[in-house]
Amino acid sequence: MDPQPLLLFLVVLILCLFVVTLFIMRSRRMKKDTDQRPWRRLPPLWIALIALSILVLGGVSWFFIAQPDDNDQFVVLIAPFDDASDGQTGRYVAAELAQQMIQQLDGRIEVRLLEQRPADDVQALGLANAAQSDLLIWGQVEPGALLDSQSLSPRLIYTPQRIYAPNGWESYQGRFAMPQRAILSSEPINGQAVLPGLVAALADYSQGYPDRAAATLDRLMNDYPALRTPLLQALLGNVLWARGSYGPAADAYRLALSLPSSEQALLANNLGAILLDAGDPGVLNAFADAVSLLEGEDLGALRYNLGMLALQDQRPNDAAVELEQARNLLPPNAPLLVALANAYRESGRLASAEDILIAAERQIKLDVRGVPQLYRVMLEQRLRSAINEERAMLSLARSLAAQGPLTWELEVALPLPEDAVESQYNQLRSAIEASDYVAARWHQRSASDSATDLSAGQVATGQAERAENDARRQRYHLALLAIELARTRADRPTGGLAALFGRTNPADEGLRLLETLDLRTPDRPPILLAEARAYRVAEKLNEADRLYDRVLQLIPQRPEGYFGKAMVAQERGDSGTAMQLLQMAIERDPSFFPARIELAQIAQQRGDLNAAISQWRSVSIQRPGPAAAVPLAQALRLSGPTGYVEAEQVLLPLSVTDPAAAIELGRLYNDAGRPEASIQAYRDALRLDPQSSTAAFELGERLAVLGDLKAAEAALRDALRFDDRNIAARLALARLYEGPMGQPDRADKEYGIALDQGVHDLNTLILIGDTALGNQNPNQAINAYSKAVRLDPNSALPHLKLATAYLATNRLQSAEDSAQNVLQRTQPPTDLVVADLRAQALVLLGDVALRKPDLALARQHYTEALQISPQMLTAQLGMGRVAVGEGQWGVALGYFETATNLPGGTQDANVQFWLAEGLLRSGALDRAMNAYQQALAIRPTFPEALLGLAQLQYAQGDPATALQTVEQSIGQRGDYAEALLFKGKLLQEYGRIDQALVAYDASIRASSQIAETYYRRSLLLISTERYDKAINDLRRAVTLQPNFPEAHYWMGRAYYARNQDDQAHDAFKRAVDLNPSYTEALYYLGLAAEDLDRRDEAIGVYQTVILADGTGEWATRARDQLNRIE
């Protein structure tokens, strides 16, 4: 009786009682709220009812759980034996046999005595099936004989229809077809001595005690040699196979095949299954024998095995055909469905594979019910592990849009989305955990079985090894996914949280898994191929090449090793060798599409478009669909106008449903000069795939060419919204901002993001750096130029650009080192371009020396540059700036005027600026005004020129206009410290002290290296009696500029105002030491000395003031002080 309906009824009853109880309790609570009477607990009657229900539920559950499952019993039918007489003896012997079995065997076996004797095998089989028995015993007995005499010639009908332990063994269910009819002995036997033990062995075999069953069968056949029948030999062979003893198992089946049987085809099939698992080449002969013995009939188990052989030989289409036939012929079972899903996946029928996996998942419970209780957990976990593994592989196949074997697809696939690979990776980990669990449970089973019987536990050990093999296969697949994760993360920085928490490199993880597998099962080509590919991804080409050589030694007839070596050669830049190896791969297997695809791509890179088209045609025949047709159309497009018509014919039918085809059609129309059709094709692609970043990007580029800048910007923004790592779209948007839209700040921002994401083109990196430098973003420029240097370390240009950026951030040593790198790469100058780079590097070295300052070294570098390029403007300016550093503005002006007269000088903003600076210092204010205005006309964003102009306007007596102009300078560069300083001076002159202080504060925030700013702020602080802050500013000023007597003097005044006479005396003394004629400082030095009771020093100082100042104010004050103290 099935207990589930009763248990369900009892559960519903308990729930109903619980609901009623809650209702009563709520009613009582409401009553309490209305009449304020104390709330009473649930009545004892209700408590008793609930408790009684729970007890009944528990008792009934225990009763049914404790009862043996009818399905667990081994059902034996015994028919009256034919005694060639009146049947009395036959009925008596049958009844006696039944009685003996009931007495000798436990409750695991149910014995039923039939009234009817079957006339033949067909009728006997019908009776067994009708009764759903596992075994039917019938046959002949000598007239008047007894059961315990050697007079019985039994026959067996073996039809396991209830629980069947072998179905819990891995790879058994559906692949082995057991004989159903058996003549038990070649001569009469003692039924009492043989049959109870034989039945017990068959029951043990079905109920999960195979080692005990094998021991019993072996003993019986040794004791009674006439029992060596095909059925018993097959059972022994199965047990040996389940233990993993493939050789002895095959021998047992060969012996069975040597014996007479009407079901030899089944035995030949089973032998083939064993040889297939053993990797024995004799498998083909065994299956051929099975086909011959079937004489045109079909056999589901043989189809199943032929399908598994085809999968093993990488013939997934053939495998699918065979497994479909097996599915039609066999009862449903999950392992067959998983194998069929595998075949569908490997042959590119992904939707069919998904449907089959759904059916397999539904089948699990039914399969589990068909095995003994002690096998069920292991079987369920194994099946779920297999389905999880296949689901992960199917998901990977979907990600690849696979049309063939996954390992082939991975060789030609682009890096996959990380989240998809991680999901597949985690699913496989779950499968591995389940396989490890199954292996552990089988090991436990082996230990418990062998603890009481040393010969037992062998099948459990064999099954544990099979589970471990499953886990190894799954770890192999996990390694493939780890390699894909490594490819996905190849361009990602390794810092951040991943580095902080020690996140492992997926390539290293994959290699670790594969190396472990290689140690356990050496010289397995799939493992070696995966390991070699992992080394390729990790750019360890020598190791990869060595492994591919091992593969070629093992399987020279297969294409994969040649392909791998070709990819190594291609990575090394040896495309000639790569092409030869790829041709060899195709010769081994013309259907090996990765070699054709690589050949097509190499040919396309070499400009041999006819060869590329030829290969793509072959691929598109093997793999019809967009994956091959779109590259074929691309090659046709690139071949020129002669290929446009065919390319359009290829793409038009596909572009209706495939976005990639629509995108390629847009490119085709663009190249053909049909911009409107091109734009429409891109819009069609976006209709098919609204999140296509590529379509949006290329649409944006086309719209920009047509001048629709707003629409172009929107399309490019969409491209980045769909995929924020689309660097090409980001660079296109940056160029749009930098060029036609005139928004350099936004361009700089986009370039910065692209730089962080990974740009690998030298010219693009230099463009990003130039834009960043032009937008006063030198750190980003340094980042871009540094990457350019790493990309092409032997090129002088990236080093020169990097030196320029370093100089912009005042990193003088780094700038000098980079410029020296340019000199090393341009010695000797081989052409005008190289000579110009060398001259620019010398100028940059001069600029570095000028800032140190080392004026002599700067002059040397500028002179060397002029020797290379006499008309080099920057070198002439450098010579003038050296003169400025020496305080020789007249000499400097000569260099600046020379630069102006050189080619390009009048149109160079820097030349005009320095000319204006020289003219301003020489007093030629009108000419200076013209030069400043010319510089600003050439470069409107020129804060230094605006500051110079403001200083000129101030010199002309127009401080109000000067203030407006310096505000413009600050507007162009908000952190321009010198301009903020000048603004503060102007405001201070106007008496706007608070505003002046704000300006000085801003100047100091912009640069803490200008002594004058601290000095001027300190004067304002002293004027407002904030002496402590003033002293701090003056200390900073003299630290930056020790030769600053005014700062020392005013520091003394601040100390003097605070009555800190010692400090004041020291500060005044330092001012005087720096400038002995500084009469004001001398006077206050005398005051400080006088206050410190240093009378003689004070007298001497006052006398010095009188001598220095004559009739001046400070001399007058000094005389007064002398008169007072003398």
TORMAR-405113 format. One record per residue (C-alpha): residue in one letter; x, y, z. Coordinates in steps of 0.2 Angstrom, whole numbers, plus 5000, padded with zeros to 4 digits. Layout:
REM residues N
aXYZ ...
***
This chain:
REM residues 1126
m500050005000 d500650174996 p500750275012 q500850445004 p498950485001 l498650435020 l500050535026 l499450685015 f497750665023 l498350665041 v499450825037 v497950915030 l496950865046 i498250935057 l498251095048 c496351105048 l496451085067 f497751215069 v496751345059 v495151305069 t496251325085 l496851495079 f495051555075 i494551505093 m495951595101 r495651755090 s493751745095 r494251735114 r495451875112 m494151985104 k492951935118 k494251985131 d494352155122 t492452185123 d492052125141 q493752155149 r493651975157 p495351885158 w495851785143 r495751605146 r496951475139 l496451345125 p495351215133 p496151045137 l494950965125 w495751055110 i497551025117 a497150835118 l496450835100 i497950915093 a499150805103 l498150645098 s498250695080 i500150725081 l500350555089 v499250475076 l500250555062 g501950505069 g501350325073 v500650295055 s502150375048 w503250255058 f502250105053 f502350145035 i504150185035 a504550035045 q503749915032 p504849845018 d504449925001 d503549794990 n504749844976 d506249794987 q505749614987 f506449494974 v504949404967 v505149224961 l503849114952 i504048924952 a503048834939 p502648644940 f503948544932 d503648444917 d503848254923 a503348184906 s501948094916 d500348144925 g501248304932 q501148244950 t502948234952 g503248404944 r501948484955 y502648404971 v504448454967 a503948634963 a502948644979 e504448574989 l505648694980 a504548844985 q504448775003 q506348755004 m506548934998 i505349005010 q506248915024 q508048955019 l507849135012 d507349285021 g505949405018 r506849495004 i506249354993 e504449324989 v504049154982 r502449114972 l501948944966 l501048944949 e499648824944 q500048824926 r501648754918 p502248854903 a502248764887 d503848854880 d504949004882 v503749124875 q502349074886 a503549074901 l504149244897 g502349304896 l501949234913 a503449314921 n502949484913 a501149474918 a501649434936 q503049564936 s504149444943 d506049444943 l506349264941 l505349114934 i505948944937 w505248804926 g505948654917 q505948464918 v506048334932 e506248144930 p504648044935 g504548004953 a506148104957 l506348204973 l507048384974 d508548334983 s509048204969 q510048244954 s508548244943 l508048424940 s508348514923 p507748684927 r507548834915 l507549014920 i506649174914 y507649314921 t506649474920 p507149594934 q505649714935 r505749794952 i507149864961 y508749824951 a510449874959 p511449874943 n510450024937 g511350114951 w513050074944 e513750214934 s513550184915 y512550014917 q510750064914 g510250054896 r511949994890 f511849814896 a510549694889 m510449534900 p509849364893 q508049324899 r508049144894 a509249014902 i509448834902 l510248824919 s511248664917 s511948554904 e511448404915 p510148364929 i510548444945 n510148424964 g508848564965 q508848574984 a510748594984 v510848724970 l509248824967 p509048904984 g510848974984 l510649024966 v509049124969 a509849204984 a511349254973 l510149334960 a509249424974 d510849484981 y511349544964 s509649644962 q509649714979 g511349784981 y512549654987 p513449614971 d515049544978 r514149424989 a513149374974 a514649344964 a515449244977 t513949134978 l513849114959 d515749074958 r515548944971 l514048864963 m514848854946 n516448784954 d515448654963 y514348614949 p515248644933 a513748604923 l513048774929 r514148874918 t512848954907 p512849114898 l511749204910 l512749164926 q514349204916 a513649374911 l513149414929 l514849374935 g515549484920 n514449624926 v515049624944 l516849624938 w516549764926 a515649864940 r517249834951 g518349914937 s519149744932 y518849764914 g519949624908 p519249484919 a517449554915 a517849534896 d518449364899 a516849314908 y515849374893 r516949284880 l516649124890 a514849164890 l514849184871 s515749014869 l514248934876 p512648894867 s511349034868 s509949104858 e510349284865 q512149294860 a511849464852 l511549534869 l513149454876 a514149524862 n513349704865 n513849684883 l515649634879 g515749784868 a515149904882 i516549834893 l517849854880 l517250024876 d517450074894 a519149994894 g519750084879 d520049914870 p520149924851 g519249764851 v517649854854 l517349874836 n517349694833 a516249654847 f514949784841 a515049714823 d514749534830 a513249604839 v512549684823 s512849514814 l512049414828 l510449524828 e510149474810 g509249634805 e508349664822 d508749814833 l509349834850 g509249984861 a510749944872 l511849924856 r511250094849 y511650174866 n513450094866 l513650144847 g513150324852 m514450324867 l515750264855 a515350404842 l515450534856 q517150464862 d517750474843 q517050654842 r515650614830 p514250704839 n513050694824 d513250504823 a513050494842 a511450594841 v510750474828 e511150324838 l510650394855 e508950444848 q508650274842 a509150204859 r507950324867 n506550254856 l506950074860 l507350084878 p506350124894 p506750304899 n508250334909 a509250494914 p510950444910 l510450404892 l509550574891 v511150664898 a512150574884 l510950624871 a511050804877 n512950794876 a512750744858 y511550874854 r512651004862 e514250944853 s513350944836 g512651124839 r510851074843 l510751184859 a508851204860 s508651014859 a509950984872 e509051104884 d507451004881 i508250834884 l509050904900 i507350954907 a506750774903 a508250704912 e507950804927 r506150744928 q506750564926 i507950564941 k506550524954 l505950374943 d507750314941 v508050324959 r506550224964 g507150084953 v508650044964 p508849984982 q508750104996 l510650095000 y511050154982 r509750294981 v510750444988 m512250404977 l511250384962 e510250544964 q511850644968 r512750564953 l511350604941 r511150784947 s513050804946 a512950744928 i511550864924 n512351014932 e513950974922 e513050964906 r512051114910 a513651214913 m514351154896 l512751194887 s512751364895 l514551384888 a513951324871 r512551454871 s513851584876 l514851524861 a513351504849 a514251334847 q513951224831 g515251094835 p516351024849 l516651144863 t518551134863 w518551184844 e517351324847 l518351394862 e519851404850 v519051534839 a517951614851 l518051794857 p518251824876 l516551784884 p515551894897 e516351864914 d514651844923 a514151704911 v515751614913 e515751634932 s513951564933 q514551414922 y516151394933 n515051394949 q513851264942 l515351154938 r515951174955 s514251114962 a514450964950 i516150924957 e515550934975 a514150814971 s515350694962 d516550704977 y515150664989 v514650514978 a516450454979 a516550474997 r514850385000 w515450234989 h517050224999 q516050225015 r514950085007 s516549985003 a517150005021 s515549945029 d515349795017 s517049735018 a517149755037 t516149595039 d516649505023 l518349535016 s517749484998 a516349624998 g516549804995 q517449784978 v515949844968 a515849994979 t517650034977 g517450024958 q516050144959 a516950264970 e518350264957 r517050294943 a516350444953 e518150504955 n518350494937 d516750594935 a517550724946 r519150724936 r518150754920 q517250894928 r518850974934 y519450964916 h517951064911 l518151174926 a519951204920 l519251254902 l518151384911 a519651444921 i520551474905 e519051574898 l518951674914 a520851714912 r520451774894 t519051874900 r520051964913 a521651984903 d521452174901 r520952204919 p522052274932 t522652154945 g522552284960 g521152334971 l520152214982 a520652064971 a522452094975 l522052134993 f521151974997 g522351864986 r521151824972 t521951694962 n522351704943 p521051594934 a522451544922 d523551484936 e521951394944 g521651304927 l523451254925 r523451184943 l521951084939 l522651014923 e524350974930 t523550874944 l522450784931 d524050754920 l524950674935 r523450564939 t523050514921 p524650554911 d524650574892 r522850604890 p522750714874 p521250824880 i522150864896 l523750904887 l522851014874 a521951114888 e523551134898 a524451194882 r523051314879 a523151384897 y525051414894 r524551504878 v523351614887 a524651654900 e525951694886 k527051554891 l527351494873 n528851384875 e527851274888 a526351274876 d527451214862 r528251074872 l526451004876 y525851014859 d527350914853 r526750784866 v525050784859 l525750754841 q526750604848 l525150534855 i523850574842 p524750624825 q523150584816 r522150714824 p522150904820 e522250984837 g524050974840 y524551044823 f523251184826 g524051224843 k525751234836 a525151344823 m524451464836 v526051464845 a526951504829 q525751644825 e525951724842 r527851724839 g527551814823 d527951664811 s526351664801 g527251564787 t527451414799 a525751444806 m524951424789 q525851264785 l525351194802 l523551244799 q523551164782 m524151004790 a522751014803 i521451024789 e522250874780 r522050774796 d520250824797 p519450934784 s517950974796 f519151054809 f518451224807 p519651314819 a521051294807 r520051364792 i519551514802 e521351554807 l521951524789 a520551644784 q521051774796 i522951764793 a522551774774 q521451934777 q522852014788 r524051984774 g522852054761 d522551894752 l520751914752 n520451774739 a521251644750 a520151714765 i518551704755 s518951524750 q519251474768 w517651564774 r516651484760 s517151314767 v516751364785 s515051424780 i514651254772 q515251164787 r514351284799 p512951374790 g512351524798 p512851704803 a514451644812 a515251604796 a514251704783 v514551874791 p516551854790 l516351784772 a515351944768 q516652054777 a518051974766 l517052004751 r516752184756 l518552214759 s518952134742 g518252294734 p516752334723 t516852174714 g516352084730 y514952204735 v513552124726 e513951944733 a514152014750 e512452094749 q511651934743 v512451844758 l511951974771 l510152024766 p509251864771 l510251864787 s510052044791 v508152024794 t508551914810 d510351934814 p511052094821 a512852054816 a512352034798 a511352194799 i512952284806 e514052214792 l512752264780 g512952444787 r514752434784 l514552364766 y513352514762 n514552634770 d516052574759 a514952574744 g514552764747 r512752734752 p512752824769 e510852834771 a510652644768 s512152614780 i511252714794 q509652624791 a510552454792 y511252504809 r509552554815 d508952384809 a510352304819 l509752404835 r507952354832 l508552164832 d509652194847 p509252354856 q510752344867 s512052324853 s513452434858 t514352394841 a512852454831 a512652614841 f514452654840 e514552634821 l512952724819 g513652864829 e515252874818 r514152874802 l513053014809 a514653114814 v515253104796 l513553174790 g513753314802 d512253264813 l513353294829 k511953284842 a511253124835 a513053054834 e513353104852 a511753024857 a512152864847 l513952854855 r513252884872 d512052734869 a513452624864 l514352664881 r512752644890 f512552464882 d514352424885 d515452544896 r516952454891 n516752484872 i518452584870 a518252614852 a516552704855 r517252804870 l518752854859 a517552904845 l516553014857 a518153094864 r518653134846 l516953204843 y517053314858 e518853364854 g518553404836 p516853464828 m515953494845 g517453594852 q517253524870 p519053484875 d518653454893 r517353324889 a518553244877 d519953234890 k518753154902 e518253014890 y520052984885 g520452964903 i519152824905 a519752744890 l521452744896 d520952664912 q519952524903 g521452484892 v522052564875 h523352464866 d523652574850 l525252684850 n524452824840 t522852834851 l523852834867 i524952984861 l523353074855 i522553044873 g524153114881 d524253264869 t522453304873 a522653284892 l524253394891 g523353524881 n521953524894 q523153554909 n522953374914 p524753314915 n524553164926 q523353084913 a524553124900 i525953044910 n524852884911 a524452884892 y526252914887 s526952784900 k525852654892 a526452704875 v528252684880 r527852504887 l526952464870 d528452524860 p529952554871 n531152574856 s530252714849 a530952894853 l529252984852 p528352914867 h529852944878 l529953124872 k528053144875 l528253074892 a529753184896 t528653334891 a527253284903 y528453254917 l529153424915 a527353494916 t527253424933 n528953484938 r529653304940 l531253354934 q532253194936 s530953094928 a530853224914 e532753214912 d532853024912 s531453014898 a532353144888 q534053044890 n533052894883 v532652994868 l534453034865 q534952854867 r533752804853 t534152944841 q536052924841 p536552954827 p535153044819 t534652934804 d533453054796 l532653224798 v531253154809 v532453074821 a533553234821 d532053334825 l531653214840 r533453234846 a533353424845 q531753424855 a532453314868 l533953434870 v532853574872 l531853484885 l533453444894 g533853634893 d532153674901 v532553544915 a534253624918 l533453804918 r532253754932 k533553674943 p534253804940 d535853764931 l536053904918 a537653844911 l536953664907 a535353744900 r536453844888 q537453694883 h535853594879 y535053734869 t536653764860 e536753584855 a534953584849 l535253744838 q536753654830 i535553514825 s534153634820 p534753814819 q533053884816 m532253794830 l531153914839 t531053824856 a532953824857 q533054014853 l531854044867 g532753934879 m534354044876 g533354194879 r532654124895 v534454074901 a534854264899 v533254304909 g533854194923 e535554284923 g534554454924 q535054504907 w533454554899 g534254654885 v535154494879 a533654394882 l532654514871 g533854494857 y533554304857 f531654334858 e531754454843 t532854324833 a531554194837 t530154304830 n531054324814 l531354144811 p530054044800 g528454024810 g529054144824 t527654274821 q526354134822 d527054054838 a526154104854 n527654064865 v528854164854 q527654314855 f527354294873 w529254304878 l529554444866 a528154544875 e528954494892 g530654564885 l529954724878 l528954754895 r530554744905 s531454854892 g530054984893 a529454964876 l527654964882 d526754984865 r527754854856 a527454734871 m525654774870 n525654714852 a526554564856 y525454504870 q523954534859 q524754434845 a525054294857 l523254294863 a522654304845 i523554144841 r523154054857 p521654134866 t521754014881 f523454084887 p523354134905 e525254174906 a525054304892 l523554374900 l524554394916 g525954484907 l524654594899 a523954644916 q525654684922 l525854794907 q524254884910 y524754914928 a526454984922 q525455104910 g524555164926 d522855074923 p522654964938 a520754944935 t521054864918 a522454764925 l521354694938 q520054644924 t521354564914 v522154464928 e520354404932 q520254334914 s521954244917 i521254164933 g519654114923 q520654014911 r521653934925 g520853934942 d522453874950 y523653994942 a524654044958 e525654194950 a524054274943 l523154254960 l524654334968 f524654484956 k522754504959 g523054514978 k524354644975 l523154744965 l521754724978 q522954774992 e523454934982 y521554974981 g521454945000 r520254794998 i521254705012 d519954565015 q519854524996 a521754534994 l521954405008 v520754294999 a521754304983 y523354264993 d522554115001 a522054054984 s523754074977 i524553974991 r523253834989 a523753834971 s525553834974 s526453824991 q528153864983 i528054054980 a528954154994 e528154314989 t526454264992 y526754215010 y527754375012 r526354485005 r524954395015 s526054415031 l526054605029 l524154605029 l524154495044 i525354615053 s524254765048 t522754675057 e523954625072 r523854435068 y525654425072 d525754235075 k525054195058 a526154325050 i527754245058 n527254075051 d527054145034 l528754235035 r529554085041 r528853995026 a529454135014 v531254135020 t531253945019 l530753945001 q531954094998 p533254115011 n533954275002 f532454375006 p532954515018 e531254605017 a530454445024 h531754435038 y531454615042 w529654605044 m529854445054 g530854545066 r529554685066 a528154555071 y529254485085 y529654655090 a527854695091 r527654545103 n529054605114 q530054445109 d531654545108 d532954405105 q531954335090 a531754505083 h533554545085 d534054385076 a532854425062 f533454605060 k535254545060 r534854415046 a534054555035 v535554665038 d536754525034 l535854495017 n535754675013 p536954785023 s536254945016 y534554905022 t534355055034 e532655025040 a533254855046 l534754925053 y533755055063 y532654915071 l534154815074 g534754955085 l533154965094 a533154775098 a534954785104 e534554935115 d533054835122 l534154695126 d535354815135 r536654795122 r537054985122 d538754975113 e537954875099 a536554995098 i537655145097 g538655065083 v537155015073 y536355195074 q538055265068 t537955155053 v536255205049 i536755395050 l538155355038 a537155255026 d535555365026 g536355545027 t534955665029 g533555535027 e532155495039 w533055345046 a534655445049 t533655575059 r532855445070 a534555365073 r535255535079 d533755555090 q534155385098 l535955425100 n535655585108 r534455495120 i535655355125 e537255455125 
***
